[in-house]
């Protein structure tokens, strides 16, 4: 996977938010209960009266959310003081206090379930698409809200649940995945918050707007019961940080290492230890076998997720991966354009990994993880392989595959345990060996670049000290 491809995990999301959303949505947004006690309603009403004083004066609306074009395909969404506010009302630019609030979702599309905190997906496709909701506390003032979205095809001002907002439809991606190609912003100046919705292309515009219509922010009885919000000042700081990173022309990722850092590489059959000091004394790891196949007959259907649907033919053979060669646009005056395509055969990489307890005590809930890294060897270093590069005269500058099975850490594993029944080995008694099978899908022409990273911190797209210290396993074919 190229670095450009990885950045599209949340496609067309503002650059400064791509990394933040995946990290923040899960920990920041909590489900709220739909019912409130009479006492709670009374407290909420009292708090609402207090905060309304900073936003509304003499019946005049002080803030308005709107959108403005910032190029052919770029839109800036912002909150501004109204003319009435500028004329001398007692609007408070920076609120003395932002009340803690709870976020209610009064409507969720039929067939959709909550898959994580703040994340809703259709039950038959729980790992893709859906709706993610982020809440911002406007600690720098309501009118500090400014977001620039690029690659916008359509935009409109909306009114949802009595609150002003903006709806955006973005350009879809070219890598075969379900993109978050819709964005909704809602302003709640009475409590100094803004709601941002990332909406996947599997959700219709109508359903997205109905969901927005049902969102309510209610002052919380106490902060413990509130929905955590991301401070706008933190967002602003991330914008500056990403601009500086962009100007420095550095990705911030470790994409190359000198050859001496790859001296701790293991071969198939080698025995080595994890870095975890509590396990290292007794747990030994060995990759005993790696098989390459054209189909999925090696896999147990019980452990295959929905991403295999549509990726294999009736006989279980992997379908080809289509490679798009793209001339990228800047998202302001130009959009991405596919220059040409080609098909490449895909291969299943099936690894057998043994975890042996050589100590004297039973090991419980042993975490395991396997990431497949694509690494090319150069004259004086090793580098993360980022796909084909254009040659002089080529009109494209980025290549992207459309296979849904590629670029996934540990696409398949057949041992589940732990409290959440995920990638844990429940128990390994002294002298026992637990065997785990892991599977990945790659392009046929990438088989000579494969290394298995069994460091439980994971990571396929950059070198880390932990994976290099533990040692990668050379499984090149």
C-alpha positions in Angstrom: 0.0 0.0 0.0 1.3 3.5 -0.9 1.3 6.1 1.8 -1.3 8.0 -0.3 -3.6 5.0 -0.2 -3.4 4.6 3.6 -4.4 8.3 4.0 -7.7 7.4 2.3 -9.0 5.3 5.1 -11.3 8.2 5.9 -11.4 9.5 2.3 -11.8 13.2 1.6 -11.8 13.9 5.4 -9.9 17.1 6.2 -6.2 16.3 6.3 -5.9 17.2 9.9 -8.8 15.0 11.0 -7.9 11.8 9.2 -5.7 10.6 12.0 -7.8 12.1 14.7 -11.2 10.6 13.9 -10.2 6.9 14.1 -8.5 7.6 17.4 -11.0 10.0 18.9 -14.4 8.6 17.8 -14.1 5.4 19.8 -12.9 7.0 23.0 -14.8 10.4 22.8 -18.4 9.4 21.9 -20.6 7.4 24.3 -24.1 6.1 23.9 -26.7 8.0 25.9 -29.9 6.8 27.4 -33.0 8.1 25.7 -35.0 8.8 28.9 -34.4 11.4 31.6 -35.9 11.7 35.1 -38.0 14.7 36.1 -35.1 15.9 38.3 -32.7 15.6 35.4 -35.0 17.5 33.1 -35.3 20.3 35.6 -31.5 20.6 36.0 -31.1 20.5 32.3 -33.6 23.3 31.8 -31.9 25.4 34.4 -28.5 25.0 32.7 -30.1 25.7 29.3 -31.4 29.0 30.6 -27.9 30.0 31.8 -26.1 29.1 28.6 -28.8 30.7 26.4 -27.9 34.0 27.8 -24.5 33.9 26.1 -26.0 33.1 22.7 -29.4 34.8 22.4 -30.2 38.4 23.4 -33.5 40.1 23.1 -34.7 37.4 20.6 -31.8 38.1 18.2 -30.0 35.1 16.8 -26.3 35.8 17.3 -24.6 33.0 15.4 -25.3 31.5 12.0 -23.7 28.4 10.3 -23.1 28.8 6.6 -21.0 27.6 3.8 -18.9 29.4 1.2 -17.2 28.1 -1.9 -13.4 28.1 -1.7 -12.7 26.9 -5.2 -14.6 24.8 -7.8 -14.5 21.7 -5.5 -13.8 23.1 -2.1 -16.2 24.4 0.6 -15.6 26.3 3.8 -18.1 25.7 6.6 -18.1 28.3 9.3 -20.1 29.9 12.1 -20.4 33.7 12.0 -22.0 36.4 14.2 -25.1 37.8 12.6 -25.5 41.4 11.7 -27.7 41.8 14.8 -24.8 40.6 17.0 -22.4 43.0 15.3 -24.8 45.8 16.0 -24.2 45.7 19.7 -25.9 42.8 21.3 -24.2 41.1 24.3 -22.7 38.2 22.5 -19.8 36.6 24.3 -17.1 35.6 21.8 -15.5 33.1 24.2 -17.9 31.4 26.6 -17.1 31.7 30.2 -18.1 28.0 30.6 -19.1 25.3 28.2 -21.7 23.1 29.8 -21.3 19.3 29.8 -23.9 17.8 27.4 -25.2 14.4 26.5 -25.7 13.5 22.8 -28.9 11.7 21.9 -29.6 10.0 18.6 -33.3 10.0 18.2 -33.2 8.1 14.9 -30.8 5.5 13.4 -31.5 4.0 10.0 -33.2 0.6 9.9 -30.8 -2.3 10.1 -28.1 -0.2 11.6 -26.5 -1.1 15.0 -24.0 0.6 17.2 -20.6 -1.1 16.5 -18.4 1.1 18.6 -19.0 4.2 20.8 -20.2 6.8 18.4 -20.0 4.5 15.4 -23.1 3.0 13.7 -23.0 0.5 10.9 -25.4 -1.8 9.1 -25.6 -5.2 10.9 -24.6 -7.1 7.8 -21.5 -4.9 7.2 -20.4 -4.0 10.7 -16.8 -3.2 9.8 -17.4 -0.7 6.9 -19.3 2.5 6.2 -22.1 3.7 8.4 -22.1 6.9 10.5 -19.5 8.2 12.9 -20.3 11.2 15.1 -17.8 13.6 16.6 -18.7 16.3 19.1 -16.7 19.6 19.5 -16.7 21.9 22.4 -16.2 25.5 21.1 -13.8 26.6 23.8 -12.4 29.4 21.5 -15.9 30.8 20.8 -18.7 29.6 18.5 -17.5 31.8 15.7 -14.1 30.1 15.7 -15.6 27.2 13.8 -14.0 26.9 10.4 -13.6 23.7 8.3 -12.4 23.4 4.8 -13.5 20.3 2.8 -12.0 19.5 -0.5 -13.3 17.3 -3.3 -16.9 18.5 -2.8 -19.4 17.6 -5.5 -22.6 19.1 -3.9 -23.3 21.2 -0.8 -26.4 22.8 0.8 -27.4 24.6 3.9 -29.8 22.5 6.0 -32.0 22.9 9.1 -32.1 19.7 11.3 -34.0 19.6 14.5 -34.2 23.3 14.6 -30.4 23.7 14.2 -28.6 25.2 11.3 -26.2 22.9 9.5 -24.4 22.1 6.2 -24.6 18.9 4.2 -21.7 18.0 1.8 -21.3 15.2 -0.8 -17.7 14.4 -1.6 -15.9 12.6 -4.3 -15.7 8.9 -3.8 -12.4 7.0 -3.7 -10.8 4.7 -6.3 -9.6 1.8 -4.1 -12.8 -0.2 -3.9 -13.6 0.5 -0.3 -16.8 2.2 1.1 -15.9 5.8 1.6 -17.2 8.3 4.1 -18.2 10.6 1.2 -20.8 12.6 3.0 -20.3 15.2 5.8 -22.9 16.9 8.0 -22.2 19.8 10.4 -24.7 21.0 12.9 -24.4 24.0 15.1 -25.6 24.1 18.7 -24.6 27.6 19.9 -27.0 27.5 22.9 -24.6 25.0 24.4 -21.5 26.0 22.5 -21.0 22.7 20.7 -20.8 21.6 17.1 -21.7 18.1 15.8 -19.9 16.6 12.9 -21.1 13.4 11.1 -19.0 11.3 8.9 -21.4 9.4 6.7 -20.5 6.4 4.5 -21.6 6.0 0.9 -23.7 3.0 2.0 -26.1 5.5 3.8 -28.5 7.4 1.6 -28.7 11.2 1.8 -32.2 11.0 3.1 -31.3 8.6 5.9 -28.3 10.7 6.8 -30.5 13.8 7.1 -33.1 12.0 9.2 -30.3 10.9 11.6 -29.2 14.5 11.8 -32.7 15.6 12.5 -32.9 13.3 15.5 -29.7 14.5 17.2 -30.2 16.4 20.5 -27.6 17.9 22.9 -29.0 18.2 26.4 -27.1 19.8 29.3 -25.9 16.9 31.6 -26.8 16.5 35.2 -23.1 16.0 35.9 -20.0 15.7 33.8 -19.6 12.0 34.6 -22.8 11.3 32.6 -21.9 13.6 29.7 -20.7 12.9 26.2 -17.0 13.8 26.0 -16.3 16.4 23.4 -13.1 17.2 21.5 -12.0 20.7 22.4 -11.9 23.0 19.3 -8.6 24.3 20.5 -7.1 20.8 20.1 -8.5 20.6 16.6 -7.0 24.0 15.8 -3.6 22.9 17.1 -3.8 19.7 15.0 -4.4 21.9 11.9 -1.3 23.9 12.6 0.7 20.7 13.3 -0.4 19.1 10.0 0.3 22.3 8.0 3.8 22.4 9.4 4.3 18.7 8.7 3.0 19.2 5.1 5.3 22.2 4.6 8.3 20.2 5.8 7.5 17.5 3.2 7.8 14.8 5.8 5.1 12.1 6.5 6.1 11.7 10.1 6.4 7.9 9.4 9.5 5.8 9.4 9.5 4.4 5.9 13.2 3.5 5.5 15.8 1.9 7.8 19.5 1.3 7.3 20.4 -2.3 6.6 21.8 -2.9 10.1 18.4 -2.4 11.6 17.2 -5.5 9.7 19.8 -7.8 11.0 17.4 -9.4 13.5 15.2 -10.9 10.8 14.0 -14.5 11.4 13.5 -17.3 8.9 10.6 -19.7 8.7 11.3 -22.3 11.5 13.3 -20.0 13.7 12.3 -19.7 17.4 12.1 -16.3 19.0 10.5 -14.5 22.0 8.0 -11.7 22.3 9.1 -8.3 23.7 6.6 -8.4 26.5 8.9 -9.0 29.6 6.1 -10.9 31.4 5.9 -13.4 28.6 9.4 -13.4 27.1 10.8 -15.8 29.7 8.3 -18.6 28.9 6.6 -17.9 25.6 8.3 -18.9 22.4 7.1 -18.1 18.9 7.8 -19.9 15.6 6.4 -19.6 12.1 6.4 -23.2 11.0 4.9 -22.9 7.5 3.7 -20.4 4.8 1.5 -21.6 2.0 0.5 -19.6 -1.1 -2.9 -20.3 -2.8 -5.2 -19.0 -5.5 -8.3 -19.7 -3.6 -9.7 -19.7 0.0 -10.0 -23.5 0.5 -7.4 -23.4 3.3 -9.6 -21.2 5.4 -12.3 -22.3 7.8 -15.5 -20.5 6.8 -16.4 -20.0 10.5 -13.6 -17.4 10.8 -14.1 -15.6 7.4 -15.7 -12.2 7.6 -18.0 -10.5 5.2 -15.2 -8.9 3.2 -14.7 -12.2 1.4 -18.2 -11.9 -0.1 -17.9 -10.8 -3.7 -14.1 -11.2 -3.6 -14.1 -14.8 -4.7 -15.8 -16.6 -7.6 -18.3 -19.5 -7.2 -15.4 -21.9 -6.8 -13.7 -19.9 -4.1 -11.0 -18.6 -6.3 -9.7 -15.1 -5.6 -10.9 -12.6 -8.2 -8.3 -10.3 -9.8 -7.4 -7.0 -8.2 -8.0 -4.0 -10.5 -5.2 -1.4 -10.3 -6.2 2.2 -11.0 -3.6 4.7 -12.1 -4.7 8.1 -11.0 -3.8 11.7 -11.7 -4.7 13.2 -8.3 -6.4 16.6 -8.1 -5.9 19.2 -5.5 -9.6 19.0 -4.4 -10.0 22.7 -4.9 -9.9 23.2 -8.7 -9.5 19.7 -9.8 -10.6 16.1 -8.8 -8.8 12.8 -9.0 -8.9 11.3 -12.5 -8.3 7.6 -13.5 -5.8 7.5 -16.4 -5.7 3.8 -17.0 -6.4 0.4 -15.3 -5.0 -3.1 -15.3 -5.8 -6.4 -13.6 -3.4 -8.5 -11.5 -3.9 -12.0 -10.0 -4.3 -12.2 -6.2 -2.7 -14.8 -3.9 -3.7 -16.0 -0.4 -0.8 -16.0 2.0 -1.5 -18.6 4.8 0.9 -18.7 7.7 1.0 -21.2 10.5 2.3 -19.8 13.8 3.1 -21.7 17.0 3.0 -20.2 20.5 4.8 -22.5 23.0 4.8 -22.2 26.7 8.3 -23.3 27.8 7.8 -21.9 31.4 6.4 -23.4 34.6 3.2 -21.5 34.9 0.0 -21.4 32.8 -0.3 -18.4 30.5 -3.8 -16.9 30.1 -5.3 -14.5 27.6 -2.2 -14.4 25.4 -2.6 -11.6 22.9 -1.3 -12.4 19.4 -1.3 -10.3 16.2 0.2 -10.6 12.8 0.8 -7.8 10.3 2.0 -8.4 6.8 4.7 -5.9 5.7 5.8 -5.3 2.1 9.4 -4.3 2.1 11.8 -3.7 -0.7 15.6 -4.1 -0.4 17.7 -1.2 -1.8 21.4 -0.8 -2.1 21.9 0.8 1.3 18.5 0.5 3.1 15.2 -1.3 3.4 12.1 0.6 2.5 8.3 0.2 2.9 7.0 -0.7 -0.5 4.4 1.8 -1.6 3.3 0.5 -4.9 4.3 1.3 -8.4 5.9 4.7 -9.1 5.3 6.7 -12.4 8.0 6.8 -15.0 8.9 9.9 -17.1 6.1 10.7 -19.4 3.3 9.0 -17.3 0.3 11.2 -16.7 -0.6 9.4 -13.4 1.1 9.9 -10.1 -0.7 7.4 -7.8 -1.7 3.7 -8.2 -4.4 2.2 -6.1 -5.9 -1.3 -6.0 -9.6 -1.9 -5.6 -9.5 -5.2 -3.8 -11.3 -5.2 -0.5 -9.2 -8.0 0.9 -5.8 -6.2 0.6 -4.2 -3.8 3.1 -5.8 -5.5 6.1 -3.7 -6.5 9.1 -4.5 -10.1 9.8 -7.4 -10.5 7.5 -8.1 -14.0 9.0 -7.1 -15.9 12.1 -8.7 -19.1 13.6 -8.1 -18.7 17.4 -10.4 -16.5 19.4 -10.4 -16.0 23.1 -10.2 -13.5 26.0 -13.1 -11.6 27.4 -14.1 -10.2 24.0 -13.5 -13.4 22.1 -11.0 -11.8 19.8 -7.3 -12.4 18.9 -6.3 -13.9 22.3 -5.2 -17.4 23.1 -7.3 -18.2 26.2 -4.8 -20.5 27.9 -1.4 -22.2 27.2 -0.4 -24.6 29.9 3.3 -25.4 30.6 4.7 -27.5 27.8 1.7 -26.9 25.5 1.8 -25.3 22.1 -1.1 -23.3 20.6 -1.3 -23.1 16.8 -2.8 -20.1 15.0 -3.3 -19.8 11.3 -3.2 -16.3 9.8 -4.1 -15.3 6.3 -3.6 -12.3 4.0 -4.3 -11.4 0.4 -1.6 -9.8 -1.8 -1.0 -9.1 -5.5 1.0 -11.9 -7.2 3.8 -9.5 -8.1 4.3 -8.6 -4.4 5.2 -12.1 -3.1 8.9 -11.2 -3.2 8.5 -8.4 -0.7 6.7 -10.1 2.3 7.7 -10.0 5.9 5.5 -11.1 8.8 5.4 -8.8 11.9 4.2 -10.6 15.0 4.8 -7.7 17.3 1.4 -7.2 19.1 1.6 -3.4 18.6 0.8 -4.2 15.0 1.7 -2.0 12.0 2.1 -2.7 8.3 2.9 0.7 6.8 6.0 1.8 8.7 9.0 0.5 10.6 8.8 0.6 14.4 11.4 0.0 17.1 9.3 -2.8 18.5 8.9 -4.7 15.3 12.6 -4.3 14.5 13.8 -5.3 18.0 11.5 -8.4 18.1 12.5 -9.2 14.5 10.4 -9.7 11.4 9.9 -13.0 9.8 11.1 -13.3 6.2 8.4 -15.1 4.2 9.4 -13.8 0.7 8.5 -16.2 -2.1 
